[in-house]
Amino acid sequence: MEGVVIKSTGNWYQVLDSNGNIITCRIKGKFRIKGIKTTNPLAVGDLVEFDTGFNSQENMITDIKPRKNYIIRKSINLSKQAHIIAANIDQALLIVTLVNPRTSLGFIDRFLVTAQAYQIPVVLVFNKIDVLDEQQIQEQQDVVDLYQNIGYTCIKVSALGKQNLDKLQHLMKDKVSLISGHSGVGKSSLVNAVEPTLDLKTAQISAVHHKGMHTTTFAEMFSLSFGGFIIDTPGIKEFGLIDMKKDELSLYFPEFNELRSSCQFSNCMHLNEPKCAVKKALEQGTLSDKRYESYLSMLTSDEIQNNIFE
Protein backbone atom coordinates (compact mmCIF):
# COMPACT_ATOMS: atom_id res chain seq x y z
CA MET A 1 0.00 0.00 0.00
CA GLU A 2 1.05 3.60 -0.53
CA GLY A 3 0.59 6.71 1.57
CA VAL A 4 2.11 9.97 2.80
CA VAL A 5 3.81 10.44 6.16
CA ILE A 6 1.81 13.02 8.11
CA LYS A 7 3.57 12.79 11.49
CA SER A 8 6.84 11.42 12.83
CA THR A 9 7.43 10.90 16.55
CA GLY A 10 10.66 9.01 17.11
CA ASN A 11 10.23 5.42 15.94
CA TRP A 12 6.56 5.75 15.01
CA TYR A 13 5.09 7.26 11.85
CA GLN A 14 1.51 8.13 10.99
CA VAL A 15 0.74 7.45 7.33
CA LEU A 16 -2.31 8.76 5.46
CA ASP A 17 -3.44 6.27 2.82
CA SER A 18 -5.39 6.97 -0.37
CA ASN A 19 -8.69 6.25 1.39
CA GLY A 20 -8.11 8.83 4.09
CA ASN A 21 -7.20 6.30 6.77
CA ILE A 22 -4.35 7.04 9.19
CA ILE A 23 -2.10 4.03 9.76
CA THR A 24 0.49 3.93 12.54
CA CYS A 25 3.69 2.30 11.27
CA ARG A 26 7.23 1.50 12.22
CA ILE A 27 10.13 1.62 9.82
CA LYS A 28 11.67 -1.60 8.60
CA GLY A 29 14.97 -2.10 10.47
CA LYS A 30 17.50 -2.06 7.63
CA PHE A 31 15.76 0.88 5.97
CA ARG A 32 16.65 3.05 8.97
CA ILE A 33 20.28 3.44 7.86
CA LYS A 34 20.08 2.79 4.11
CA GLY A 35 22.20 5.57 2.58
CA ILE A 36 20.58 8.32 4.65
CA LYS A 37 22.93 10.64 6.51
CA THR A 38 20.36 12.67 8.41
CA THR A 39 19.06 12.02 11.91
CA ASN A 40 15.62 11.14 10.54
CA PRO A 41 15.38 8.70 7.60
CA LEU A 42 11.78 9.71 6.97
CA ALA A 43 10.08 13.08 7.19
CA VAL A 44 6.58 14.49 7.02
CA GLY A 45 5.54 14.67 3.38
CA ASP A 46 7.46 11.58 2.31
CA LEU A 47 5.57 9.24 -0.01
CA VAL A 48 6.05 5.68 1.21
CA GLU A 49 5.04 2.09 0.70
CA PHE A 50 3.89 0.19 3.75
CA ASP A 51 2.81 -3.34 4.61
CA THR A 52 -0.12 -4.08 6.92
CA GLY A 53 0.56 -7.80 6.81
CA PHE A 54 1.91 -7.63 10.37
CA ASN A 55 -0.24 -7.30 13.50
CA SER A 56 -1.84 -3.90 14.15
CA GLN A 57 1.08 -2.80 16.31
CA GLU A 58 3.68 -3.61 13.68
CA ASN A 59 2.61 -2.10 10.35
CA MET A 60 5.87 -1.60 8.46
CA ILE A 61 7.07 1.11 6.07
CA THR A 62 9.07 -0.79 3.49
CA ASP A 63 10.14 1.84 0.95
CA ILE A 64 10.31 5.57 0.29
CA LYS A 65 9.51 7.20 -3.06
CA PRO A 66 12.00 9.67 -4.58
CA ARG A 67 11.59 13.16 -3.11
CA LYS A 68 10.96 16.12 -5.42
CA ASN A 69 12.47 18.37 -2.73
CA TYR A 70 12.92 18.74 0.99
CA ILE A 71 14.02 21.35 3.48
CA ILE A 72 16.57 20.71 6.15
CA ARG A 73 18.17 22.21 9.22
CA LYS A 74 20.83 21.40 11.79
CA SER A 75 19.93 18.61 14.18
CA ILE A 76 19.01 19.93 17.62
CA ASN A 77 21.15 17.40 19.47
CA LEU A 78 23.87 16.52 16.97
CA SER A 79 25.64 19.65 15.77
CA LYS A 80 27.20 18.16 12.65
CA GLN A 81 24.15 16.27 11.44
CA ALA A 82 21.06 17.41 9.62
CA HIS A 83 17.38 17.01 10.33
CA ILE A 84 14.90 16.96 7.44
CA ILE A 85 11.97 19.17 8.40
CA ALA A 86 9.64 18.09 5.59
CA ALA A 87 9.64 16.72 2.05
CA ASN A 88 7.70 17.12 -1.22
CA ILE A 89 6.69 20.70 -0.55
CA ASP A 90 4.93 22.95 -3.07
CA GLN A 91 5.75 26.13 -1.15
CA ALA A 92 7.07 27.37 2.17
CA LEU A 93 5.25 30.08 4.09
CA LEU A 94 7.76 31.96 6.24
CA ILE A 95 5.89 33.86 8.94
CA VAL A 96 7.58 37.19 9.66
CA THR A 97 6.85 39.65 12.48
CA LEU A 98 8.38 43.05 13.22
CA VAL A 99 7.46 42.91 16.91
CA ASN A 100 6.98 40.28 19.62
CA PRO A 101 9.22 38.70 18.38
CA ARG A 102 11.18 40.55 15.71
CA THR A 103 12.28 38.55 12.69
CA SER A 104 15.70 39.69 11.49
CA LEU A 105 16.57 40.15 7.82
CA GLY A 106 19.47 37.76 8.39
CA PHE A 107 17.07 35.02 9.45
CA ILE A 108 14.81 35.68 6.46
CA ASP A 109 17.75 35.56 4.07
CA ARG A 110 19.07 32.31 5.51
CA PHE A 111 15.67 30.71 5.11
CA LEU A 112 15.33 32.01 1.55
CA VAL A 113 18.81 30.80 0.61
CA THR A 114 18.13 27.32 2.01
CA ALA A 115 14.74 27.09 0.28
CA GLN A 116 16.28 28.33 -2.99
CA ALA A 117 18.97 25.68 -2.75
CA TYR A 118 16.32 22.97 -2.37
CA GLN A 119 14.06 24.48 -5.06
CA ILE A 120 11.18 25.40 -2.75
CA PRO A 121 9.23 28.59 -3.55
CA VAL A 122 8.77 30.87 -0.54
CA VAL A 123 5.94 33.25 0.36
CA LEU A 124 6.76 35.80 3.07
CA VAL A 125 3.74 36.21 5.34
CA PHE A 126 3.92 39.33 7.51
CA ASN A 127 1.75 38.63 10.55
CA LYS A 128 0.52 40.86 13.42
CA ILE A 129 -0.07 43.88 11.17
CA ASP A 130 -2.83 44.96 13.58
CA VAL A 131 -0.34 45.83 16.36
CA LEU A 132 2.05 48.03 14.36
CA ASP A 133 2.34 51.78 14.86
CA GLU A 134 2.84 54.19 11.94
CA GLN A 135 6.64 53.94 12.04
CA GLN A 136 6.53 50.15 12.16
CA ILE A 137 4.04 50.07 9.28
CA GLN A 138 6.49 52.02 7.13
CA GLU A 139 9.38 49.84 8.25
CA GLN A 140 7.39 46.76 7.31
CA GLN A 141 6.59 48.21 3.89
CA ASP A 142 10.30 48.84 3.30
CA VAL A 143 10.99 45.15 4.01
CA VAL A 144 8.11 44.07 1.79
CA ASP A 145 9.40 46.29 -1.04
CA LEU A 146 12.89 44.83 -0.64
CA TYR A 147 11.75 41.25 -1.15
CA GLN A 148 9.03 41.95 -3.70
CA ASN A 149 11.60 43.71 -5.89
CA ILE A 150 13.66 40.51 -5.82
CA GLY A 151 10.63 38.50 -6.90
CA TYR A 152 9.31 37.00 -3.67
CA THR A 153 5.58 37.02 -2.96
CA CYS A 154 4.72 38.96 0.20
CA ILE A 155 1.39 39.11 2.00
CA LYS A 156 0.37 41.10 5.10
CA VAL A 157 -2.03 39.39 7.49
CA SER A 158 -3.33 39.33 11.04
CA ALA A 159 -4.31 36.04 12.62
CA LEU A 160 -6.07 37.71 15.54
CA GLY A 161 -7.54 40.56 13.49
CA LYS A 162 -8.66 38.18 10.70
CA GLN A 163 -7.11 40.45 8.07
CA ASN A 164 -6.32 39.17 4.56
CA LEU A 165 -6.86 35.54 5.56
CA ASP A 166 -8.79 34.98 2.32
CA LYS A 167 -5.67 35.93 0.36
CA LEU A 168 -3.58 33.50 2.41
CA GLN A 169 -6.16 30.77 1.91
CA HIS A 170 -6.08 31.38 -1.84
CA LEU A 171 -2.28 30.95 -1.85
CA MET A 172 -2.59 27.68 0.08
CA LYS A 173 -5.44 26.11 -1.88
CA ASP A 174 -4.59 22.70 -3.39
CA LYS A 175 -0.92 22.96 -2.39
CA VAL A 176 1.33 21.32 0.18
CA SER A 177 2.48 24.31 2.22
CA LEU A 178 5.11 24.23 4.94
CA ILE A 179 4.69 26.94 7.55
CA SER A 180 7.77 28.08 9.42
CA GLY A 181 9.29 30.91 11.41
CA HIS A 182 10.43 31.85 14.90
CA SER A 183 8.43 30.66 17.90
CA GLY A 184 5.82 33.25 18.73
CA VAL A 185 5.24 34.69 15.25
CA GLY A 186 1.78 33.13 15.17
CA LYS A 187 2.18 30.06 12.96
CA SER A 188 -0.39 27.92 14.76
CA SER A 189 -2.73 30.90 15.23
CA LEU A 190 -2.64 31.56 11.50
CA VAL A 191 -3.36 27.93 10.66
CA ASN A 192 -6.27 27.95 13.13
CA ALA A 193 -7.60 31.17 11.60
CA VAL A 194 -7.46 29.77 8.08
CA GLU A 195 -8.72 26.31 9.10
CA PRO A 196 -10.59 26.66 12.45
CA THR A 197 -11.42 22.93 12.66
CA LEU A 198 -7.76 22.10 13.34
CA ASP A 199 -7.55 23.97 16.65
CA LEU A 200 -3.77 23.72 16.92
CA LYS A 201 -2.21 24.46 20.30
CA THR A 202 -0.95 28.02 20.79
CA ALA A 203 0.98 29.77 23.57
CA GLN A 204 1.53 33.30 24.78
CA ILE A 205 4.67 35.34 24.17
CA SER A 206 7.10 35.33 27.09
CA ALA A 207 6.60 38.61 28.98
CA VAL A 208 10.24 38.56 30.05
CA HIS A 209 12.04 37.79 26.80
CA HIS A 210 9.37 38.90 24.28
CA LYS A 211 9.92 35.64 22.43
CA GLY A 212 7.63 32.79 21.61
CA MET A 213 7.40 29.58 23.55
CA HIS A 214 7.46 26.33 21.60
CA THR A 215 4.03 24.77 21.10
CA THR A 216 4.76 22.45 18.18
CA THR A 217 7.15 19.61 19.09
CA PHE A 218 7.06 17.58 15.87
CA ALA A 219 6.33 18.54 12.28
CA GLU A 220 2.84 17.42 11.31
CA MET A 221 0.77 17.55 8.12
CA PHE A 222 -2.92 18.45 8.20
CA SER A 223 -5.57 18.31 5.47
CA LEU A 224 -7.27 21.59 4.54
CA SER A 225 -11.02 21.61 3.93
CA PHE A 226 -10.60 23.96 0.96
CA GLY A 227 -7.98 21.72 -0.66
CA GLY A 228 -4.33 21.02 0.03
CA PHE A 229 -2.24 20.35 3.10
CA ILE A 230 -0.41 22.43 5.68
CA ILE A 231 2.74 21.23 7.43
CA ASP A 232 3.09 22.80 10.87
CA THR A 233 6.69 22.84 12.14
CA PRO A 234 8.44 23.55 15.45
CA GLY A 235 9.56 27.14 15.88
CA ILE A 236 13.09 27.80 14.64
CA LYS A 237 15.47 29.97 16.65
CA GLU A 238 18.21 29.96 14.03
CA PHE A 239 18.32 28.71 10.49
CA GLY A 240 21.56 27.20 9.20
CA LEU A 241 23.16 26.70 5.84
CA ILE A 242 23.29 23.09 4.82
CA ASP A 243 26.05 21.58 2.70
CA MET A 244 26.75 24.85 0.89
CA LYS A 245 30.09 25.76 -0.62
CA LYS A 246 31.44 29.29 -0.83
CA ASP A 247 31.38 29.40 -4.63
CA GLU A 248 27.73 28.26 -4.71
CA LEU A 249 26.24 30.68 -2.19
CA SER A 250 25.60 33.58 -4.57
CA LEU A 251 23.57 31.26 -6.83
CA TYR A 252 20.87 31.24 -4.17
CA PHE A 253 20.52 35.02 -4.17
CA PRO A 254 18.29 35.45 -7.28
CA GLU A 255 19.23 39.08 -7.86
CA PHE A 256 22.96 38.22 -7.69
CA ASN A 257 22.51 35.25 -10.00
CA GLU A 258 20.81 37.44 -12.62
CA LEU A 259 23.92 39.64 -12.77
CA ARG A 260 26.41 36.79 -12.72
CA SER A 261 26.75 36.54 -16.51
CA SER A 262 27.77 40.22 -16.63
CA CYS A 263 30.71 39.71 -14.28
CA GLN A 264 34.15 39.49 -15.91
CA PHE A 265 34.81 36.12 -14.31
CA SER A 266 32.35 33.22 -14.47
CA ASN A 267 33.35 32.16 -10.95
CA CYS A 268 33.11 35.67 -9.50
CA MET A 269 32.54 35.69 -5.73
CA HIS A 270 31.40 39.35 -5.81
CA LEU A 271 34.08 40.43 -3.37
CA ASN A 272 37.13 42.24 -4.79
CA GLU A 273 37.16 40.91 -8.35
CA PRO A 274 37.46 43.47 -11.17
CA LYS A 275 34.39 44.29 -13.27
CA CYS A 276 31.97 42.61 -10.88
CA ALA A 277 28.38 43.34 -11.92
CA VAL A 278 27.07 42.81 -8.39
CA LYS A 279 29.49 45.34 -6.87
CA LYS A 280 28.65 47.78 -9.67
CA ALA A 281 24.93 47.41 -8.96
CA LEU A 282 25.63 48.07 -5.28
CA GLU A 283 27.49 51.27 -6.13
CA GLN A 284 24.62 52.38 -8.37
CA GLY A 285 22.05 51.64 -5.66
CA THR A 286 20.12 49.11 -7.74
CA LEU A 287 20.99 46.25 -5.41
CA SER A 288 20.16 46.08 -1.70
CA ASP A 289 23.14 46.63 0.57
CA LYS A 290 21.26 44.75 3.31
CA ARG A 291 21.08 41.65 1.13
CA TYR A 292 24.76 42.00 0.28
CA GLU A 293 25.56 42.26 4.00
CA SER A 294 23.63 39.01 4.54
CA TYR A 295 25.63 37.40 1.75
CA LEU A 296 28.94 38.47 3.32
CA SER A 297 27.80 37.26 6.74
CA MET A 298 26.93 33.82 5.36
CA LEU A 299 30.09 33.68 3.25
CA THR A 300 32.35 34.18 6.26
CA SER A 301 30.35 32.00 8.66
CA ASP A 302 31.82 28.85 10.15
CA GLU A 303 29.09 26.84 8.46
CA ILE A 304 30.34 27.77 5.00
CA GLN A 305 34.02 27.68 5.97
CA ASN A 306 33.72 24.22 7.47
CA ASN A 307 30.87 23.07 5.25
CA ILE A 308 28.75 22.04 8.25
CA PHE A 309 25.38 23.02 9.62
CA GLU A 310 24.86 25.78 12.13
C-alpha positions as CSV (number, residue, x, y, z in Angstrom):
1,M,0.0,0.0,0.0
2,E,1.1,3.6,-0.5
3,G,0.6,6.7,1.6
4,V,2.1,10.0,2.8
5,V,3.8,10.4,6.2
6,I,1.8,13.0,8.1
7,K,3.6,12.8,11.5
8,S,6.8,11.4,12.8
9,T,7.4,10.9,16.6
10,G,10.7,9.0,17.1
11,N,10.2,5.4,15.9
12,W,6.6,5.7,15.0
13,Y,5.1,7.3,11.9
14,Q,1.5,8.1,11.0
15,V,0.7,7.5,7.3
16,L,-2.3,8.8,5.5
17,D,-3.4,6.3,2.8
18,S,-5.4,7.0,-0.4
19,N,-8.7,6.2,1.4
20,G,-8.1,8.8,4.1
21,N,-7.2,6.3,6.8
22,I,-4.3,7.0,9.2
23,I,-2.1,4.0,9.8
24,T,0.5,3.9,12.5
25,C,3.7,2.3,11.3
26,R,7.2,1.5,12.2
27,I,10.1,1.6,9.8
28,K,11.7,-1.6,8.6
29,G,15.0,-2.1,10.5
30,K,17.5,-2.1,7.6
31,F,15.8,0.9,6.0
32,R,16.6,3.0,9.0
33,I,20.3,3.4,7.9
34,K,20.1,2.8,4.1
35,G,22.2,5.6,2.6
36,I,20.6,8.3,4.7
37,K,22.9,10.6,6.5
38,T,20.4,12.7,8.4
39,T,19.1,12.0,11.9
40,N,15.6,11.1,10.5
41,P,15.4,8.7,7.6
42,L,11.8,9.7,7.0
43,A,10.1,13.1,7.2
44,V,6.6,14.5,7.0
45,G,5.5,14.7,3.4
46,D,7.5,11.6,2.3
47,L,5.6,9.2,0.0
48,V,6.1,5.7,1.2
49,E,5.0,2.1,0.7
50,F,3.9,0.2,3.8
51,D,2.8,-3.3,4.6
52,T,-0.1,-4.1,6.9
53,G,0.6,-7.8,6.8
54,F,1.9,-7.6,10.4
55,N,-0.2,-7.3,13.5
56,S,-1.8,-3.9,14.2
57,Q,1.1,-2.8,16.3
58,E,3.7,-3.6,13.7
59,N,2.6,-2.1,10.4
60,M,5.9,-1.6,8.5
61,I,7.1,1.1,6.1
62,T,9.1,-0.8,3.5
63,D,10.1,1.8,0.9
64,I,10.3,5.6,0.3
65,K,9.5,7.2,-3.1
66,P,12.0,9.7,-4.6
67,R,11.6,13.2,-3.1
68,K,11.0,16.1,-5.4
69,N,12.5,18.4,-2.7
70,Y,12.9,18.7,1.0
71,I,14.0,21.4,3.5
72,I,16.6,20.7,6.1
73,R,18.2,22.2,9.2
74,K,20.8,21.4,11.8
75,S,19.9,18.6,14.2
76,I,19.0,19.9,17.6
77,N,21.1,17.4,19.5
78,L,23.9,16.5,17.0
79,S,25.6,19.7,15.8
80,K,27.2,18.2,12.6
81,Q,24.2,16.3,11.4
82,A,21.1,17.4,9.6
83,H,17.4,17.0,10.3
84,I,14.9,17.0,7.4
85,I,12.0,19.2,8.4
86,A,9.6,18.1,5.6
87,A,9.6,16.7,2.0
88,N,7.7,17.1,-1.2
89,I,6.7,20.7,-0.5
90,D,4.9,22.9,-3.1
91,Q,5.8,26.1,-1.1
92,A,7.1,27.4,2.2
93,L,5.2,30.1,4.1
94,L,7.8,32.0,6.2
95,I,5.9,33.9,8.9
96,V,7.6,37.2,9.7
97,T,6.8,39.7,12.5
98,L,8.4,43.0,13.2
99,V,7.5,42.9,16.9
100,N,7.0,40.3,19.6
101,P,9.2,38.7,18.4
102,R,11.2,40.5,15.7
103,T,12.3,38.5,12.7
104,S,15.7,39.7,11.5
105,L,16.6,40.1,7.8
106,G,19.5,37.8,8.4
107,F,17.1,35.0,9.4
108,I,14.8,35.7,6.5
109,D,17.8,35.6,4.1
110,R,19.1,32.3,5.5
111,F,15.7,30.7,5.1
112,L,15.3,32.0,1.5
113,V,18.8,30.8,0.6
114,T,18.1,27.3,2.0
115,A,14.7,27.1,0.3
116,Q,16.3,28.3,-3.0
117,A,19.0,25.7,-2.8
118,Y,16.3,23.0,-2.4
119,Q,14.1,24.5,-5.1
120,I,11.2,25.4,-2.8
121,P,9.2,28.6,-3.6
122,V,8.8,30.9,-0.5
123,V,5.9,33.2,0.4
124,L,6.8,35.8,3.1
125,V,3.7,36.2,5.3
126,F,3.9,39.3,7.5
127,N,1.7,38.6,10.6
128,K,0.5,40.9,13.4
129,I,-0.1,43.9,11.2
130,D,-2.8,45.0,13.6
131,V,-0.3,45.8,16.4
132,L,2.0,48.0,14.4
133,D,2.3,51.8,14.9
134,E,2.8,54.2,11.9
135,Q,6.6,53.9,12.0
136,Q,6.5,50.2,12.2
137,I,4.0,50.1,9.3
138,Q,6.5,52.0,7.1
139,E,9.4,49.8,8.2
140,Q,7.4,46.8,7.3
141,Q,6.6,48.2,3.9
142,D,10.3,48.8,3.3
143,V,11.0,45.2,4.0
144,V,8.1,44.1,1.8
145,D,9.4,46.3,-1.0
146,L,12.9,44.8,-0.6
147,Y,11.7,41.2,-1.1
148,Q,9.0,42.0,-3.7
149,N,11.6,43.7,-5.9
150,I,13.7,40.5,-5.8
151,G,10.6,38.5,-6.9
152,Y,9.3,37.0,-3.7
153,T,5.6,37.0,-3.0
154,C,4.7,39.0,0.2
155,I,1.4,39.1,2.0
156,K,0.4,41.1,5.1
157,V,-2.0,39.4,7.5
158,S,-3.3,39.3,11.0
159,A,-4.3,36.0,12.6
160,L,-6.1,37.7,15.5
161,G,-7.5,40.6,13.5
162,K,-8.7,38.2,10.7
163,Q,-7.1,40.4,8.1
164,N,-6.3,39.2,4.6
165,L,-6.9,35.5,5.6
166,D,-8.8,35.0,2.3
167,K,-5.7,35.9,0.4
168,L,-3.6,33.5,2.4
169,Q,-6.2,30.8,1.9
170,H,-6.1,31.4,-1.8
171,L,-2.3,31.0,-1.8
172,M,-2.6,27.7,0.1
173,K,-5.4,26.1,-1.9
174,D,-4.6,22.7,-3.4
175,K,-0.9,23.0,-2.4
176,V,1.3,21.3,0.2
177,S,2.5,24.3,2.2
178,L,5.1,24.2,4.9
179,I,4.7,26.9,7.6
180,S,7.8,28.1,9.4
181,G,9.3,30.9,11.4
182,H,10.4,31.9,14.9
183,S,8.4,30.7,17.9
184,G,5.8,33.3,18.7
185,V,5.2,34.7,15.2
186,G,1.8,33.1,15.2
187,K,2.2,30.1,13.0
188,S,-0.4,27.9,14.8
189,S,-2.7,30.9,15.2
190,L,-2.6,31.6,11.5
191,V,-3.4,27.9,10.7
192,N,-6.3,27.9,13.1
193,A,-7.6,31.2,11.6
194,V,-7.5,29.8,8.1
195,E,-8.7,26.3,9.1
196,P,-10.6,26.7,12.5
197,T,-11.4,22.9,12.7
198,L,-7.8,22.1,13.3
199,D,-7.6,24.0,16.7
200,L,-3.8,23.7,16.9
201,K,-2.2,24.5,20.3
202,T,-0.9,28.0,20.8
203,A,1.0,29.8,23.6
204,Q,1.5,33.3,24.8
205,I,4.7,35.3,24.2
206,S,7.1,35.3,27.1
207,A,6.6,38.6,29.0
208,V,10.2,38.6,30.1
209,H,12.0,37.8,26.8
210,H,9.4,38.9,24.3
211,K,9.9,35.6,22.4
212,G,7.6,32.8,21.6
213,M,7.4,29.6,23.6
214,H,7.5,26.3,21.6
215,T,4.0,24.8,21.1
216,T,4.8,22.4,18.2
217,T,7.2,19.6,19.1
218,F,7.1,17.6,15.9
219,A,6.3,18.5,12.3
220,E,2.8,17.4,11.3
221,M,0.8,17.6,8.1
222,F,-2.9,18.4,8.2
223,S,-5.6,18.3,5.5
224,L,-7.3,21.6,4.5
225,S,-11.0,21.6,3.9
226,F,-10.6,24.0,1.0
227,G,-8.0,21.7,-0.7
228,G,-4.3,21.0,0.0
229,F,-2.2,20.3,3.1
230,I,-0.4,22.4,5.7
231,I,2.7,21.2,7.4
232,D,3.1,22.8,10.9
233,T,6.7,22.8,12.1
234,P,8.4,23.5,15.5
235,G,9.6,27.1,15.9
236,I,13.1,27.8,14.6
237,K,15.5,30.0,16.7
238,E,18.2,30.0,14.0
239,F,18.3,28.7,10.5
240,G,21.6,27.2,9.2
241,L,23.2,26.7,5.8
242,I,23.3,23.1,4.8
243,D,26.1,21.6,2.7
244,M,26.8,24.8,0.9
245,K,30.1,25.8,-0.6
246,K,31.4,29.3,-0.8
247,D,31.4,29.4,-4.6
248,E,27.7,28.3,-4.7
249,L,26.2,30.7,-2.2
250,S,25.6,33.6,-4.6
251,L,23.6,31.3,-6.8
252,Y,20.9,31.2,-4.2
253,F,20.5,35.0,-4.2
254,P,18.3,35.4,-7.3
255,E,19.2,39.1,-7.9
256,F,23.0,38.2,-7.7
257,N,22.5,35.3,-10.0
258,E,20.8,37.4,-12.6
259,L,23.9,39.6,-12.8
260,R,26.4,36.8,-12.7
261,S,26.7,36.5,-16.5
262,S,27.8,40.2,-16.6
263,C,30.7,39.7,-14.3
264,Q,34.1,39.5,-15.9
265,F,34.8,36.1,-14.3
266,S,32.3,33.2,-14.5
267,N,33.4,32.2,-11.0
268,C,33.1,35.7,-9.5
269,M,32.5,35.7,-5.7
270,H,31.4,39.3,-5.8
271,L,34.1,40.4,-3.4
272,N,37.1,42.2,-4.8
273,E,37.2,40.9,-8.3
274,P,37.5,43.5,-11.2
275,K,34.4,44.3,-13.3
276,C,32.0,42.6,-10.9
277,A,28.4,43.3,-11.9
278,V,27.1,42.8,-8.4
279,K,29.5,45.3,-6.9
280,K,28.6,47.8,-9.7
281,A,24.9,47.4,-9.0
282,L,25.6,48.1,-5.3
283,E,27.5,51.3,-6.1
284,Q,24.6,52.4,-8.4
285,G,22.0,51.6,-5.7
286,T,20.1,49.1,-7.7
287,L,21.0,46.2,-5.4
288,S,20.2,46.1,-1.7
289,D,23.1,46.6,0.6
290,K,21.3,44.7,3.3
291,R,21.1,41.6,1.1
292,Y,24.8,42.0,0.3
293,E,25.6,42.3,4.0
294,S,23.6,39.0,4.5
295,Y,25.6,37.4,1.8
296,L,28.9,38.5,3.3
297,S,27.8,37.3,6.7
298,M,26.9,33.8,5.4
299,L,30.1,33.7,3.2
300,T,32.3,34.2,6.3
301,S,30.4,32.0,8.7
302,D,31.8,28.9,10.2
303,E,29.1,26.8,8.5
304,I,30.3,27.8,5.0
305,Q,34.0,27.7,6.0
306,N,33.7,24.2,7.5
307,N,30.9,23.1,5.3
308,I,28.8,22.0,8.3
309,F,25.4,23.0,9.6
310,E,24.9,25.8,12.1
